[in-house]
Amino acid sequence: MKTPPTVKTSQEADDPLMTPTQAADHLNMSAGTLEEWRRRGDSGLRFVQVTARTIRYRRSDLDAFVAARSRG
């Protein structure tokens, strides 16, 4: 049985899932730091666990994370 193709909403098209490396580049930090934060679970940075070994980040979650920590 074939799975029907999924249709992306305009929000999903504007907010693609990013790999940990892409997310780290976006935040100007290492992918290892993101991995450590996921492991500890205390950073507040949201992520999507697609499978047991596949992690993705939404650009909007990364931007919200930065905005919440902006001072001044």
Summary of the structure (lengths in Angstrom):
residues: 72
radius of gyration: 14.0
end to end distance: 55.2
largest distance: 55.2
contacts: 144
relative contact order: 0.18
helix: 46%
strand: 15%
